[in-house]
Amino acid sequence: MYQSIYSCDIGYIVLTSDSKKLIDLQFSNQKINFKNQNCPILNLAKKELDLYFAKKLFVFKTPLFIQGSEFERKVYKALLSIPYGQTKTYQEIAMMIKNPKSYRAVGNANAKNKLAIFIPCHRIVAKNHIGGYSGGIFIKQALLNLESFNK
């Protein structure tokens, strides 16, 4: 396993990969002290995050190890289809995966997403408010604001 810290306006992001795919992303509001490890996947992920936060990247190419149940993987695949700068509701995702009554389960799957930003769970909102976010509402709102500007 390889780990690296990425620093940006929303705080610190701890990235973890094996030698082939990105497997985890965790938000932190404080710097974690460990030596960044050199790994091509982590280097690519950090380069893409640089471009994303500079509003120059709209689709990630970093290889991802997508974890979860069959249902959760369906939700993550649906999230990957939401274009940059757009949002969908939990209900819309449930309809996309042909399970219209599962909007609460969609929310639970969203909360378990280990690859936030790369699998854009921040683009899912409730019908009448922003909804939750495992990284915190501040981060979700910051990501939505970032994507709302002209491309």
SULHU-V748119 format. One record per residue. N is the residue number from 0. RES is the residue in three letters. SS is DSSP state (H for helix, E for strand, - for the rest). OMEGA is omega as a letter, one per 20 degrees, with the letter a starting at -180 (* if undefined). BURIAL is 1 if it has 9 or more other C-alpha atoms within 8 Angstrom, else 0. Layout:
n = {N/N}
res = {RES/RES}
ss = {SS/SS}
omega = {OMEGA/OMEGA}
burial = {BURIAL/BURIAL}
//
This chain:
n = {0/1/2/3/4/5/6/7/8/9/10/11/12/13/14/15/16/17/18/19/20/21/22/23/24/25/26/27/28/29/30/31/32/33/34/35/36/37/38/39/40/41/42/43/44/45/46/47/48/49/50/51/52/53/54/55/56/57/58/59/60/61/62/63/64/65/66/67/68/69/70/71/72/73/74/75/76/77/78/79/80/81/82/83/84/85/86/87/88/89/90/91/92/93/94/95/96/97/98/99/100/101/102/103/104/105/106/107/108/109/110/111/112/113/114/115/116/117/118/119/120/121/122/123/124/125/126/127/128/129/130/131/132/133/134/135/136/137/138/139/140/141/142/143/144/145/146/147/148/149/150}
res = {MET/TYR/GLN/SER/ILE/TYR/SER/CYS/ASP/ILE/GLY/TYR/ILE/VAL/LEU/THR/SER/ASP/SER/LYS/LYS/LEU/ILE/ASP/LEU/GLN/PHE/SER/ASN/GLN/LYS/ILE/ASN/PHE/LYS/ASN/GLN/ASN/CYS/PRO/ILE/LEU/ASN/LEU/ALA/LYS/LYS/GLU/LEU/ASP/LEU/TYR/PHE/ALA/LYS/LYS/LEU/PHE/VAL/PHE/LYS/THR/PRO/LEU/PHE/ILE/GLN/GLY/SER/GLU/PHE/GLU/ARG/LYS/VAL/TYR/LYS/ALA/LEU/LEU/SER/ILE/PRO/TYR/GLY/GLN/THR/LYS/THR/TYR/GLN/GLU/ILE/ALA/MET/MET/ILE/LYS/ASN/PRO/LYS/SER/TYR/ARG/ALA/VAL/GLY/ASN/ALA/ASN/ALA/LYS/ASN/LYS/LEU/ALA/ILE/PHE/ILE/PRO/CYS/HIS/ARG/ILE/VAL/ALA/LYS/ASN/HIS/ILE/GLY/GLY/TYR/SER/GLY/GLY/ILE/PHE/ILE/LYS/GLN/ALA/LEU/LEU/ASN/LEU/GLU/SER/PHE/ASN/LYS}
ss = {-/E/E/E/E/E/E/E/-/-/E/E/E/E/E/E/E/-/-/-/-/E/E/E/E/E/E/E/-/-/-/-/-/-/-/-/-/-/-/H/H/H/H/H/H/H/H/H/H/H/H/H/H/-/-/-/-/-/-/-/-/-/-/E/-/-/-/-/-/H/H/H/H/H/H/H/H/H/H/H/-/-/-/-/-/-/-/E/E/H/H/H/H/H/H/H/-/-/-/-/-/-/H/H/H/H/H/H/H/H/H/H/-/-/-/-/-/-/-/-/H/H/H/E/E/-/-/-/-/-/-/-/-/-/-/-/H/H/H/H/H/H/H/H/H/H/H/H/-/-/-}
omega = {r/r/r/r/r/a/r/a/a/r/a/r/r/a/r/r/r/a/a/a/r/a/a/r/r/r/r/r/r/a/r/a/r/a/r/r/a/a/a/a/r/r/r/r/a/r/r/r/r/a/r/a/r/a/r/r/a/r/r/r/r/r/a/r/a/a/r/r/r/r/a/r/r/r/a/r/r/r/a/a/a/a/r/r/r/r/r/r/r/r/r/r/r/r/a/a/r/r/a/a/a/a/r/r/r/r/r/r/r/a/a/a/a/a/r/a/r/r/a/r/r/a/r/a/r/a/a/r/a/a/a/r/a/r/a/a/r/a/r/a/r/r/r/r/r/a/a/r/r/r/*}
burial = {0/1/1/1/1/1/0/0/0/0/1/1/1/1/1/1/1/1/1/0/1/1/1/1/1/1/1/1/0/0/0/0/0/0/0/0/0/0/0/0/1/1/1/1/1/1/0/1/0/0/1/1/0/0/1/0/1/0/0/0/0/1/0/0/0/0/0/0/0/0/0/1/1/1/1/1/0/1/1/1/0/1/0/0/1/0/0/1/1/1/1/1/1/1/1/1/1/0/0/1/0/1/1/0/0/1/1/0/1/1/0/0/1/1/1/1/0/0/1/1/1/1/1/1/1/1/0/0/0/0/0/0/1/0/0/0/0/0/1/1/1/1/1/1/0/1/1/0/0/0/0}
//
